[in-house]
Amino acid sequence: MSSTELPSVPASTVFPRVSPVKVEEGERLRSMRLQGITLTVRSRPPKREGLPPALCVHGLGGSSQNWSPLMALLDGLVDGEAVDLPGFGDSPPPDDGDYSVTGHARAVIRCLDAAERGPVHLFGNSMGGAVATRVAAVRPDLVRTLTLVSPALPEIFIQRGAVPTGLLALPGVAGLFTRHTREWTAEDRVRGVMALCYGDPRRVTPEGFRSAVEEMERRLRLPYFWDAMARSARGIVNAYTLGGQHGLWRQAERVLAPTLLVYGGRDQLVSFRMAQRAARAFRDSRLLSLPDAGHVAMMEYPESVATAFRELLDHAGELPEPVEGSAPGGERPDAILGEEPDVSGSMATDEPGTTGAGS
């Protein structure tokens, strides 16, 4: 080791746990120590053996908990897991401080390679959607299908609600923001986040709000919280400026996996008008439009997303064989049973939104 290199110290010895993260009934957490990173993975044991694996990737400021509502509805279809990206949830920062979209994609690839779970049904929301797109483009061998909820793909005219994220990427802004908001309570911060991310924050239950406040209090005690936010925001901005073969839209065109795109009509962070462009970019795509949803449709309308995902599996020939005496795909709550998709290109009704075949 040269004198200019820093010694490699396990992140867990530098950043001790502040408090345990919440684990929903039926879920469990495990830690994976990989080259340069330590990842926490949330899993939900499937209802039966032999189901295909799935991995969910959260967005900026999120965690694996964002996928708990959807994972609970899919446990008869997939063997579901969700990862905390480096610096988020219960995962410590990466040793090299790389929070770029490529850095996060590398973490997901290392996770899949180490667990030998690929190919998986890969899910991504917001920043996680950009990460999942990059993974699917560069490692098609790891991805069976791709489901993107409000993916953070480059826009010329960004949403007004996304401006603070762009500003957070600027050097020094995170420090200014923390000083400006020092008097804000965790409740204030959660209300602000929900007003920004949900189409209708009133859909959040009192228990869900209390859980979000507890998680916010935990995160604010992490010494690296704002650094991870700022550097990841900078990573998104940098990814938007890349052109050529490394550009996200170019990589979207390279994705071979059947793709489900989910967009919310009330999304304040990713424009609803990007839905049709995305449907044209991904070569084998289906589009779920939810007019009343915001940025996190898998949390607001998990039943609708689960129904559309099951239709994607059926369309792709990936639907698991039914167990004798059960419905195809295993037991499923009545709430996710919907109409058969209209694959002619028109839109089929699926309250509270619509689903159909993409371009």
SEKOLMAR-792257 format. One record per residue (C-alpha): residue in three letters; x, y, z. Coordinates in Angstrom, 2 decimals, padded with zeros to 5 digits. Example, Ala and Ser with C-alpha at 12.3 -4.5 7.8 and 13.67 -1.06 7.14 Angstrom:
REM SEKOLMAR-792257
- Ala	012.30	-004.50	007.80
- Ser	013.67	-001.06	007.14
END
This chain:
REM SEKOLMAR-792257
- Met	000.00	000.00	000.00
- Ser	001.38	003.38	-000.96
- Ser	001.57	006.20	001.57
- Thr	-001.21	008.06	-000.26
- Glu	-003.76	005.26	000.04
- Leu	-006.19	004.98	002.90
- Pro	-006.38	001.64	004.68
- Ser	-009.47	-000.41	003.98
- Val	-011.51	-000.39	007.17
- Pro	-014.86	-002.21	007.38
- Ala	-017.53	000.49	007.35
- Ser	-019.38	-001.12	010.23
- Thr	-016.46	-000.37	012.57
- Val	-016.53	003.30	011.61
- Phe	-020.30	003.83	011.59
- Pro	-021.97	001.88	014.41
- Arg	-025.66	001.09	014.24
- Val	-027.85	003.87	015.59
- Ser	-030.94	001.74	016.12
- Pro	-032.50	-001.31	014.46
- Val	-034.48	-000.82	011.27
- Lys	-038.08	-001.96	011.14
- Val	-038.79	-005.45	009.87
- Glu	-042.34	-006.26	008.82
- Glu	-043.99	-009.52	009.86
- Gly	-042.73	-012.31	007.62
- Glu	-039.55	-010.42	006.64
- Arg	-035.94	-010.90	007.66
- Leu	-032.68	-009.02	007.19
- Arg	-029.22	-010.28	006.35
- Ser	-025.90	-008.56	005.84
- Met	-023.60	-009.21	002.88
- Arg	-019.93	-008.24	003.11
- Leu	-018.63	-007.75	-000.42
- Gln	-015.63	-006.06	-002.00
- Gly	-015.69	-002.45	-000.80
- Ile	-019.29	-002.52	000.43
- Thr	-021.54	-004.06	003.04
- Leu	-025.16	-004.44	001.99
- Thr	-028.28	-005.15	004.04
- Val	-030.82	-007.26	002.18
- Arg	-034.47	-007.56	003.19
- Ser	-036.16	-010.80	002.20
- Arg	-039.57	-012.34	002.42
- Pro	-039.52	-016.14	002.29
- Pro	-041.86	-017.31	-000.49
- Lys	-044.95	-019.38	000.11
- Arg	-043.33	-022.33	-001.64
- Glu	-039.96	-023.50	-002.86
- Gly	-038.78	-023.10	-006.41
- Leu	-040.16	-019.64	-007.18
- Pro	-037.96	-017.39	-009.33
- Pro	-035.90	-014.76	-007.49
- Ala	-036.64	-011.03	-007.49
- Leu	-034.61	-008.03	-006.30
- Cys	-035.98	-004.54	-005.61
- Val	-033.91	-001.33	-005.66
- His	-035.11	001.84	-003.88
- Gly	-034.74	005.48	-004.83
- Leu	-032.90	008.50	-003.40
- Gly	-033.59	008.82	000.33
- Gly	-035.46	005.52	000.36
- Ser	-034.64	002.04	001.61
- Ser	-035.64	-001.58	001.16
- Gln	-038.68	-000.85	003.35
- Asn	-040.24	000.98	000.39
- Trp	-040.87	-002.39	-001.22
- Ser	-042.49	-004.18	001.74
- Pro	-046.12	-003.55	000.61
- Leu	-045.46	-004.95	-002.87
- Met	-043.28	-007.84	-001.70
- Ala	-046.10	-009.02	000.55
- Leu	-048.37	-009.31	-002.51
- Leu	-045.81	-011.12	-004.66
- Asp	-044.72	-013.88	-002.31
- Gly	-046.78	-016.40	-004.28
- Leu	-045.09	-015.37	-007.52
- Val	-041.42	-014.71	-006.66
- Asp	-038.77	-015.24	-004.02
- Gly	-038.53	-011.55	-003.17
- Glu	-035.64	-009.51	-001.81
- Ala	-034.93	-005.79	-001.55
- Val	-031.50	-004.24	-001.08
- Asp	-030.43	-001.17	000.91
- Leu	-028.04	000.64	-001.41
- Pro	-024.72	001.76	000.13
- Gly	-025.29	004.64	002.55
- Phe	-029.06	004.07	002.74
- Gly	-031.34	002.05	004.97
- Asp	-029.17	-000.22	007.09
- Ser	-026.21	-000.36	004.67
- Pro	-023.11	001.66	005.62
- Pro	-021.38	003.92	003.08
- Pro	-019.18	002.38	000.37
- Asp	-015.47	002.30	001.15
- Asp	-014.66	004.33	-001.97
- Gly	-017.40	006.94	-001.47
- Asp	-018.81	006.22	-004.95
- Tyr	-022.52	007.14	-004.96
- Ser	-022.83	007.45	-008.73
- Val	-025.54	005.58	-010.63
- Thr	-022.78	003.34	-011.95
- Gly	-021.46	002.83	-008.40
- His	-024.91	001.80	-007.16
- Ala	-025.36	-000.46	-010.20
- Arg	-022.02	-002.09	-009.41
- Ala	-023.27	-002.75	-005.86
- Val	-026.42	-004.44	-007.18
- Ile	-024.38	-006.57	-009.60
- Arg	-022.00	-007.62	-006.81
- Cys	-024.99	-008.51	-004.65
- Leu	-026.50	-010.70	-007.37
- Asp	-023.21	-012.32	-008.33
- Ala	-022.31	-013.12	-004.72
- Ala	-025.72	-014.58	-003.93
- Glu	-025.84	-016.46	-007.25
- Arg	-029.50	-015.51	-007.56
- Gly	-029.49	-014.32	-011.15
- Pro	-031.27	-014.02	-013.41
- Val	-033.84	-012.16	-011.30
- His	-037.00	-010.18	-011.79
- Leu	-035.46	-006.75	-011.18
- Phe	-037.48	-003.82	-009.78
- Gly	-036.38	-000.20	-009.45
- Asn	-037.98	003.05	-008.27
- Ser	-036.74	006.56	-009.15
- Met	-032.93	006.54	-008.76
- Gly	-033.26	002.79	-008.33
- Gly	-034.98	002.71	-011.72
- Ala	-031.93	004.32	-013.32
- Val	-029.70	001.85	-011.48
- Ala	-031.83	-001.11	-012.58
- Thr	-031.81	000.12	-016.18
- Arg	-028.02	000.23	-016.17
- Val	-027.79	-003.24	-014.63
- Ala	-030.18	-004.70	-017.20
- Ala	-028.23	-003.07	-020.06
- Val	-024.73	-004.13	-019.03
- Arg	-025.57	-007.52	-017.46
- Pro	-028.55	-008.96	-019.35
- Asp	-027.65	-012.37	-017.98
- Leu	-028.77	-011.19	-014.53
- Val	-032.27	-009.95	-015.47
- Arg	-035.39	-011.98	-016.35
- Thr	-037.80	-009.05	-016.39
- Leu	-037.49	-005.38	-015.48
- Thr	-040.12	-003.37	-013.59
- Leu	-039.50	000.38	-013.30
- Val	-041.63	002.63	-011.10
- Ser	-041.12	006.32	-012.01
- Pro	-037.55	005.69	-013.19
- Ala	-035.17	008.66	-012.98
- Leu	-034.31	008.83	-016.68
- Pro	-033.04	012.12	-018.15
- Glu	-035.60	014.85	-018.83
- Ile	-035.01	018.13	-020.66
- Phe	-037.64	019.96	-018.62
- Ile	-037.50	018.61	-015.08
- Gln	-040.42	018.73	-012.67
- Arg	-040.52	021.65	-010.25
- Gly	-040.51	019.17	-007.36
- Ala	-037.18	017.76	-008.58
- Val	-035.37	021.11	-008.37
- Pro	-034.32	020.66	-004.70
- Thr	-032.70	017.33	-005.61
- Gly	-030.67	019.07	-008.29
- Leu	-029.67	021.81	-005.87
- Leu	-028.67	019.22	-003.27
- Ala	-026.08	017.98	-005.75
- Leu	-024.24	021.31	-005.61
- Pro	-021.26	021.49	-003.21
- Gly	-022.14	023.08	000.12
- Val	-025.91	023.04	-000.37
- Ala	-026.44	020.04	001.93
- Gly	-024.73	021.93	004.77
- Leu	-026.83	025.03	004.14
- Phe	-030.00	022.96	004.10
- Thr	-029.20	021.17	007.35
- Arg	-028.57	024.49	009.08
- His	-031.74	026.00	007.64
- Thr	-033.87	023.04	008.73
- Arg	-032.25	022.45	012.12
- Glu	-035.50	023.26	013.94
- Trp	-037.64	020.95	011.81
- Thr	-038.99	017.93	013.65
- Ala	-038.96	014.45	012.19
- Glu	-042.74	014.79	011.78
- Asp	-042.28	017.96	009.74
- Arg	-039.75	016.28	007.49
- Val	-041.91	013.20	006.93
- Arg	-044.94	015.32	006.06
- Gly	-042.83	017.17	003.52
- Val	-041.51	013.98	001.96
- Met	-044.98	012.44	001.76
- Ala	-046.45	015.61	000.24
- Leu	-043.75	015.41	-002.43
- Cys	-043.79	011.66	-003.11
- Tyr	-047.44	010.64	-002.73
- Gly	-050.26	011.51	-005.07
- Asp	-052.50	011.68	-002.00
- Pro	-050.69	011.64	001.36
- Arg	-054.01	010.87	003.06
- Arg	-053.59	007.29	001.86
- Val	-050.85	006.84	004.46
- Thr	-052.21	005.16	007.58
- Pro	-051.46	006.56	011.06
- Glu	-049.31	003.48	011.70
- Gly	-047.45	004.06	008.43
- Phe	-046.82	007.69	009.38
- Arg	-045.48	006.75	012.83
- Ser	-043.20	004.14	011.26
- Ala	-041.87	006.73	008.78
- Val	-041.19	009.20	011.61
- Glu	-039.25	006.57	013.57
- Glu	-037.17	005.77	010.49
- Met	-036.54	009.48	009.86
- Glu	-035.35	009.94	013.44
- Arg	-033.00	006.99	013.01
- Arg	-031.57	008.30	009.73
- Leu	-030.97	011.80	011.05
- Arg	-028.69	010.31	013.73
- Leu	-026.49	008.67	011.08
- Pro	-023.33	010.76	010.60
- Tyr	-023.24	010.06	006.86
- Phe	-026.94	010.63	006.06
- Trp	-026.63	013.99	004.29
- Asp	-023.38	013.05	002.59
- Ala	-025.03	009.96	001.05
- Met	-028.00	012.07	-000.05
- Ala	-025.87	014.82	-001.61
- Arg	-023.43	012.50	-003.36
- Ser	-026.24	010.31	-004.74
- Ala	-028.10	013.40	-005.96
- Arg	-024.88	014.46	-007.69
- Gly	-024.68	010.99	-009.20
- Ile	-028.15	011.35	-010.71
- Val	-027.33	014.77	-012.16
- Asn	-024.09	013.44	-013.63
- Ala	-025.92	010.45	-015.15
- Tyr	-028.35	012.85	-016.83
- Thr	-025.45	014.59	-018.60
- Leu	-023.79	011.45	-019.98
- Gly	-024.14	010.88	-023.69
- Gly	-023.19	008.11	-026.08
- Gln	-023.35	004.47	-025.08
- His	-023.26	005.37	-021.37
- Gly	-026.36	007.57	-021.59
- Leu	-029.35	006.14	-019.75
- Trp	-031.72	006.43	-022.73
- Arg	-029.20	004.63	-024.93
- Gln	-028.88	001.93	-022.31
- Ala	-032.68	001.66	-022.07
- Glu	-032.68	000.80	-025.78
- Arg	-030.20	-002.00	-025.09
- Val	-032.37	-003.72	-022.46
- Leu	-033.47	-007.15	-023.68
- Ala	-035.68	-008.13	-020.75
- Pro	-039.47	-007.68	-020.96
- Thr	-040.14	-004.42	-019.14
- Leu	-043.05	-003.03	-017.11
- Leu	-043.11	000.76	-016.81
- Val	-045.20	002.36	-014.05
- Tyr	-045.92	006.11	-014.06
- Gly	-048.07	008.23	-011.75
- Gly	-050.20	011.10	-013.01
- Arg	-049.50	013.12	-009.85
- Asp	-045.75	012.47	-009.77
- Gln	-043.96	015.69	-008.78
- Leu	-040.46	014.30	-009.37
- Val	-040.65	012.35	-012.65
- Ser	-042.88	013.77	-015.35
- Phe	-045.88	011.69	-016.39
- Arg	-045.23	012.79	-019.97
- Met	-042.05	010.68	-019.98
- Ala	-044.13	007.49	-019.95
- Gln	-044.60	007.31	-023.71
- Arg	-040.95	008.07	-024.43
- Ala	-039.92	005.28	-022.05
- Ala	-042.41	002.88	-023.67
- Arg	-040.76	003.57	-027.03
- Ala	-037.21	003.28	-025.68
- Phe	-037.56	-000.14	-024.01
- Arg	-037.97	-002.60	-026.86
- Asp	-040.36	-005.03	-025.12
- Ser	-042.37	-002.80	-022.78
- Arg	-045.76	-002.62	-021.15
- Leu	-047.08	000.55	-019.54
- Leu	-049.11	000.94	-016.36
- Ser	-050.50	004.47	-015.95
- Leu	-051.92	005.39	-012.56
- Pro	-053.48	008.88	-012.81
- Asp	-053.86	009.34	-009.05
- Ala	-050.45	007.98	-008.03
- Gly	-047.38	009.98	-007.15
- His	-043.71	008.97	-007.22
- Val	-043.95	005.73	-005.24
- Ala	-046.79	003.78	-006.83
- Met	-045.53	000.51	-005.34
- Met	-046.34	002.01	-001.92
- Glu	-049.56	003.84	-002.85
- Tyr	-051.11	001.28	-005.19
- Pro	-049.26	-002.01	-004.58
- Glu	-052.26	-004.09	-005.71
- Ser	-052.32	-002.43	-009.13
- Val	-048.56	-002.82	-009.56
- Ala	-048.76	-006.47	-008.46
- Thr	-051.52	-007.16	-010.98
- Ala	-049.53	-005.55	-013.80
- Phe	-046.41	-007.50	-012.80
- Arg	-048.33	-010.78	-012.91
- Glu	-049.54	-009.84	-016.41
- Leu	-045.93	-009.11	-017.39
- Leu	-044.92	-012.59	-016.24
- Asp	-047.79	-014.10	-018.21
- His	-046.84	-012.07	-021.29
- Ala	-043.18	-013.10	-020.98
- Gly	-043.92	-016.77	-020.32
- Glu	-042.41	-016.43	-016.85
- Leu	-045.50	-017.18	-014.77
- Pro	-044.69	-019.94	-012.24
- Glu	-046.45	-023.24	-012.64
- Pro	-049.43	-023.45	-010.24
- Val	-049.37	-025.78	-007.28
- Glu	-052.08	-028.42	-007.41
- Gly	-055.24	-026.96	-005.91
- Ser	-054.13	-023.31	-006.19
- Ala	-054.55	-020.50	-008.67
- Pro	-051.77	-019.88	-011.24
- Gly	-048.81	-018.16	-009.63
- Gly	-049.71	-019.39	-006.16
- Glu	-052.23	-017.97	-003.74
- Arg	-052.89	-014.28	-004.28
- Pro	-055.08	-011.81	-002.46
- Asp	-058.35	-011.03	-004.27
- Ala	-057.23	-007.39	-004.42
- Ile	-054.63	-008.11	-007.10
- Leu	-056.90	-010.10	-009.39
- Gly	-057.60	-007.91	-012.41
- Glu	-058.85	-008.13	-015.96
- Glu	-056.79	-009.87	-018.59
- Pro	-054.57	-007.33	-020.32
- Asp	-055.50	-005.86	-023.68
- Val	-052.39	-006.55	-025.73
- Ser	-053.70	-004.89	-028.89
- Gly	-052.19	-001.54	-027.90
- Ser	-055.34	000.04	-026.45
- Met	-055.67	000.67	-022.76
- Ala	-057.61	-001.69	-020.51
- Thr	-059.27	-000.38	-017.37
- Asp	-057.56	-001.29	-014.11
- Glu	-058.75	000.98	-011.29
- Pro	-057.35	003.33	-010.08
- Gly	-055.34	003.49	-013.34
- Thr	-054.92	001.72	-016.63
- Thr	-052.68	-000.98	-017.99
- Gly	-051.90	-002.15	-021.45
- Ala	-049.19	-002.96	-023.93
- Gly	-046.53	-000.38	-024.56
- Ser	-045.06	000.62	-027.90
END
